[in-house]
Amino acid sequence: MKNILIIGAGRSASSLIQYLLNKSYQEELHLTIADLSIELAKRKTNNHPNATPISLDIFNELDRKQEIKKSDIVISMLPAHLHMEVAKDCILYKKHLVTASYVSDAMRELDAEVKENNLVFMNEVGLDPGIDHMSAMKIIDQIKDKGGKLILFESFCGGLVAPESDTNLWNYKFTWSPRNVVLAGQGGAAKFIQEGKYKYIPYHKLFRRTEFLEVEGFGKFEGYANRDSLKYRSVYGLDDILTLYRGTIRRVGFSKAWNMFVQLGMTDDTYVIDNSESISYRDFINLFLPYSPSDSVEIKTRLALGIEQDDIMWDKLLELDLFNPSKKVCLKNATPAQILEKILSDSWNLQPHDKDMIVMYHKFGYEIEGKQFQIDSKMVCLGDDETYTAMAKTVGLPVAIATLKILNGTIKTPGVQLPIRPEVYLPILEELEQFGVVFKETSMPYTGYNPDRLSGN
């Protein structure tokens, strides 16, 4: 039996574990599902004979090393900052490693040791990062193989609620880490390159600079810029490209509404609210409003945001029960962002029969023999239910497929890497199609950068 250690049994691990268990007889696999919560690990194994759930504290060095030593390959579904101790143990015991996380500088520094030990450390092999890299590189390589030169690459991805489960005015529910949603875009200006010009969007302007996108059968969406679109120029071999922009997809109107929280200061995670456990939701929003001896919290909010009582933006705030004096925050030493996350979770958590949706959209502009062309590549993936979500499917399945192909020697080039080589992305993308992760490509004359697609400029 080949032993796979999976560390972390959270929401993104559901489809990953299911896939490997389904393959366990044919491929002679045994899975050890390790999580701080033994109950969660047990639920994910569902008494399968080829799986062992265990409780594992990643900071318990003895237990961690023992489990890694027993494995043939390790999948870390931990938060990115917790990968390093696992990675060092994998080198020590000569075990392959797979993660869905962005490659950190610390992880990259292990590359020489990983290669010396003939190990594969595959990172960024989830959804975004992951499927975005693989699907983009497939077309980029095809264009280059034809002698084409890339002049534009735009890429958007978003986790959304499926149309049949879209039941609130925000057209949004949490399909992954709520905290990451609340903190999205913070930590520096978004930067990209447009028609050869560097562009920066500071956080307080980010959600008013959106681009419109149309996906056949699913309607209109908007995208706002990711923090750093330029770090993949060299990775993708696009150092000379004129336009490179990566963004996050939401339904039209979400970003304008989210900007209300940004402007009030409710997404700030840098300081703690005094007596946060005892204040109400109404008290919370009032913290960010000017004092008035006569105006109500509602009136002050509308004045601060410049919205009228008949504005849909106002209805979106009311829907969240933000002005309820009876609902308590009940979080000690909480930041504004943590309190906002709790308030939103009341309304935006997926219900048992809700379905989510992943939308990915790539646009490639290229030139061959003086003529310019364009390829649009779009993918929509729908979830099954609250557990086997589209997010869990698109994050977990590429991780699982990559793991099995590393074990079987299909993926064998050693080193700390991303899934950007044909040896990696071709077989993974091909197998993903069996699970409904299918890209539809459309070729057309090059339309170029179109400022009419932008709102809020």
NUTOR-194962 format. One record per residue (C-alpha): x, y, z. Coordinates in pm, whole numbers, padded with zeros to 5 digits, always signed. Layout:
N
XYZ;...
***
This chain:
457
+00000+00000+00000;+00112+00355-00076;+00057+00579+00223;-00078+00931+00173;-00079+01170+00468;-00335+01450+00435;-00286+01724+00694;-00597+01937+00728;-00954+01811+00675;-01131+02144+00627;-01392+02238+00369;-01150+02232+00072;-01042+01875+00152;-01382+01707+00095;-01348+01628-00276;-00976+01561-00240;-01037+01288+00017;-01334+01144-00172;-01132+01118-00494;-00840+00937-00330;-01067+00701-00137;-01247+00614-00461;-00907+00531-00614;-00773+00354-00306;-00856-00005-00408;-00739+00024-00767;-00424+00220-00676;-00354+00040-00346;-00368+00353-00134;-00404+00409+00236;-00497+00757+00357;-00417+00905+00695;-00646+01203+00751;-00489+01427+01013;-00663+01723+01169;-00663+01902+01502;-01029+01791+01524;-01057+01412+01529;-01433+01447+01476;-01377+01636+01151;-01120+01379+01034;-01365+01097+01110;-01646+01266+00919;-01426+01300+00611;-01315+00933+00616;-01671+00806+00672;-01544+00472+00814;-01367+00383+00489;-01142+00077+00538;-00854+00241+00353;-00849+00553+00568;-00733+00628+00923;-00849+00949+01090;-00613+01090+01351;-00588+01399+01568;-00269+01590+01490;-00140+01913+01634;+00099+02043+01370;+00307+02208+01643;+00368+01874+01815;+00702+01800+01651;+00728+01437+01763;+00382+01340+01632;+00424+01540+01313;+00758+01382+01227;+00627+01035+01309;+00333+01065+01069;+00540+01217+00789;+00804+00946+00826;+00538+00673+00778;+00401+00827+00458;+00507+00808+00093;+00372+01153+00009;+00228+01439+00213;-00060+01670+00118;-00069+01984+00329;-00406+02159+00329;-00292+02383+00613;-00283+02763+00590;+00020+02868+00385;+00225+02997+00679;+00216+02652+00843;+00368+02458+00551;+00732+02515+00631;+00782+02274+00921;+00601+02008+00721;+00822+02084+00419;+01143+02054+00621;+01030+01719+00763;+00950+01600+00411;+01308+01674+00307;+01441+01505+00621;+01247+01185+00552;+01260+01213+00170;+00886+01248+00107;+00710+01429-00178;+00486+01725-00085;+00177+01876-00248;+00003+02201-00148;-00258+02432-00298;-00088+02741-00155;+00116+03017-00311;+00490+02945-00302;+00646+03150-00024;+01002+03280-00039;+01090+03036+00241;+00950+02743+00041;+01135+02855-00270;+01463+02856-00077;+01425+02481-00025;+01447+02414-00399;+01812+02303-00406;+01763+02057-00117;+01443+01923-00273;+01624+01860-00601;+01923+01699-00425;+01682+01449-00268;+01500+01392-00601;+01170+01509-00450;+00868+01681-00604;+00729+01972-00401;+00423+02071-00605;+00262+02399-00497;-00015+02622-00629;-00206+02323-00765;-00554+02411-00637;-00800+02645-00807;-00655+02996-00787;-00365+02939-00774;-00373+02614-00967;-00631+02557-01239;-00577+02918-01344;-00206+02847-01407;-00267+02519-01585;-00548+02635-01814;-00359+02955-01898;-00028+02782-01971;-00198+02532-02198;-00316+02809-02431;-00002+03023-02390;+00213+02726-02494;-00019+02652-02788;+00009+03012-02909;+00388+03011-02875;+00413+02674-03052;+00236+02834-03351;+00491+03115-03352;+00258+03365-03188;+00354+03648-02954;+00132+03727-02655;+00030+04092-02629;-00251+04062-02373;-00343+03824-02093;-00634+03887-01858;-00745+03627-01606;-01037+03633-01363;-01165+03381-01109;-01436+03387-00846;-01618+03165-00600;-01988+03252-00611;-02326+03112-00522;-02504+02909-00794;-02806+03078-00956;-03060+02845-00789;-02917+02924-00444;-02875+03298-00502;-03123+03422-00240;-02986+03754-00113;-02947+04106-00249;-02568+04076-00250;-02579+03776-00488;-02307+03623-00273;-02245+03358-00006;-01925+03234+00155;-01782+02941-00038;-01432+02957+00115;-01256+03133+00402;-01480+03423+00513;-01179+03595+00666;-00998+03600+00332;-01306+03752+00169;-01322+04031+00427;-00951+04107+00395;-00938+04081+00014;-00732+04350-00155;-00555+04473+00158;-00180+04493+00210;-00081+04723-00072;-00206+04864-00400;-00321+04634-00679;-00073+04659-00964;-00088+04549-01327;+00024+04658-01672;-00217+04799-01931;-00108+04876-02288;+00254+04895-02169;+00174+05132-01880;+00209+05035-01515;-00113+05088-01318;-00178+05092-00944;-00510+05092-00760;-00496+05173-00387;-00719+04971-00156;-00966+05254-00094;-01030+05275-00471;-01013+04905-00556;-01384+04820-00546;-01484+05113-00766;-01254+05009-01052;-01423+04702-01194;-01434+04538-01534;-01748+04381-01681;-01747+04019-01805;-02012+03814-01984;-02039+03436-01949;-02286+03262-02178;-02573+03103-01987;-02480+03274-01660;-02506+03643-01741;-02297+03940-01645;-02019+03958-01386;-01766+04213-01269;-01398+04175-01180;-01174+04378-00953;-00793+04369-00967;-00588+04123-00763;-00310+04263-00550;-00013+04183-00778;-00080+04075-01133;+00282+04117-01238;+00452+03845-01035;+00356+03584-01296;+00507+03759-01597;+00832+03566-01572;+00663+03248-01450;+00437+03242-01756;+00717+03357-01989;+00537+03686-02062;+00804+03941-01970;+00738+04151-02281;+00357+04143-02269;+00181+04480-02301;-00127+04400-02089;-00141+04163-01793;-00428+04180-01545;-00555+03925-01293;-00876+03980-01103;-01151+03841-00881;-01503+03779-01014;-01824+03889-00841;-02179+03951-00957;-02239+04303-01085;-02308+04542-00798;-02122+04351-00528;-01809+04563-00541;-01997+04892-00518;-02181+04762-00212;-01866+04617-00053;-01701+04955-00095;-01939+05090+00171;-01763+04873+00431;-01423+04982+00303;-01508+05352+00321;-01651+05322+00672;-01341+05134+00792;-01520+04811+00883;-01271+04585+00699;-00973+04709+00903;-00783+04431+01081;-00508+04640+01243;-00664+04731+01579;-00896+04592+01845;-01238+04732+01936;-01274+04805+02309;-01541+04593+02482;-01614+04421+02151;-01785+04127+02319;-02060+04346+02468;-02149+04575+02178;-02443+04518+01944;-02438+04514+01565;-02595+04860+01578;-02324+04983+01817;-02060+04845+01580;-02162+05046+01275;-02216+05353+01494;-01849+05336+01599;-01752+05459+01252;-02009+05741+01227;-01991+06102+01349;-02158+06192+01676;-02499+06356+01652;-02732+06444+01939;-03035+06405+01714;-02971+06192+01403;-03032+05818+01420;-02766+05562+01327;-02959+05496+01007;-02960+05861+00905;-02592+05905+00990;-02505+05596+00782;-02690+05724+00478;-02529+06067+00512;-02181+05918+00551;-02221+05696+00245;-02420+05939+00032;-02709+05700-00028;-03085+05753-00016;-03345+05543+00162;-03474+05407-00171;-03124+05308-00290;-03058+04934-00337;-02735+04990-00141;-02945+05076+00163;-03156+04763+00120;-02835+04556+00111;-02728+04698+00448;-03073+04639+00600;-03069+04279+00479;-02760+04211+00696;-02947+04323+01011;-02667+04571+01077;-02887+04808+01275;-03022+04550+01518;-02964+04668+01879;-03038+04321+02021;-02778+04116+01833;-02448+04111+02021;-02105+04072+01865;-01992+03831+02140;-01626+03834+02027;-01355+03935+02272;-01073+04165+02158;-01203+04162+01803;-01088+04378+01515;-01341+04554+01289;-01272+04293+01018;-01342+04006+01260;-01670+04161+01370;-01776+04224+01010;-01694+03861+00927;-01925+03741+01206;-02209+03968+01093;-02177+03855+00732;-02160+03488+00833;-02510+03519+00980;-02642+03587+00631;-02391+03443+00388;-02308+03090+00508;-02411+02814+00268;-02721+02625+00380;-02730+02241+00357;-02889+02231+00012;-02717+02538-00130;-02490+02503-00430;-02193+02721-00514;-02031+02807-00845;-01678+02872-00970;-01632+03101-01268;-01297+03140-01445;-01236+03362-01746;-00912+03399-01946;-00856+03637-02234;-00551+03602-02460;-00448+03852-02725;-00168+03750-02960;+00002+03834-03289;+00117+03606-03570;+00277+03733-03891;+00145+04085-03836;-00215+03975-03769;-00378+03995-03427;-00612+03735-03278;-00789+03665-02951;-00894+03357-02755;-01147+03371-02473;-01147+03068-02242;-01429+03029-01988;-01510+02769-01724;-01811+02737-01494;-01822+02459-01235;-02125+02396-01011;-02114+02236-00667;-02326+01944-00551;-02418+02059-00200;-02285+02233+00111;-02005+01976+00157;-01905+01881-00196;-01890+02235-00323;-01752+02360-00651;-01481+02525-00442;-01388+02195-00274;-01395+02024-00613;-01176+02275-00795;-00929+02317-00508;-00913+01954-00396;-00930+01753-00718;-00618+01897-00885;-00428+01841-00560;-00548+01479-00551;-00475+01412-00918;-00127+01565-00890;-00058+01355-00580;-00148+01031-00756;+00055+01118-01066;+00360+01198-00851;+00321+00864-00672;+00289+00682-01004;+00587+00860-01163;+00391+01051-01429;+00506+01375-01270;+00871+01327-01180;+01074+01645-01242;+01214+01731-00895;+01212+02067-00722;+00987+02329-00564;+00751+02406-00849;+00419+02523-00991;+00202+02319-01232;+00313+02512-01541;+00487+02240-01744;+00295+02023-01997;+00407+01710-01806;+00196+01839-01516;-00091+02041-01654;-00197+01828-01952;-00291+01509-01763;-00449+01704-01475;-00666+01920-01700;-00769+01616-01903;-00885+01428-01594;-01059+01733-01447;-01293+01737-01745;-01447+01414-01612;-01558+01611-01307;-01719+01900-01494;-01418+02132-01496;-01431+02211-01866;-01298+02519-02045;-01482+02645-02353;-01260+02837-02593;-01371+03094-02848;-01142+03241-03115;-01204+03584-03269;-01026+03890-03410;-00837+04078-03140;-01051+04341-02967;-00771+04473-02746;-00806+04679-02432;-01160+04816-02420;-01211+05102-02170;-01588+05076-02221;-01578+04750-02024;-01463+04940-01715;-01690+05091-01453;-01599+05348-01188;-01313+05501-01388;
***
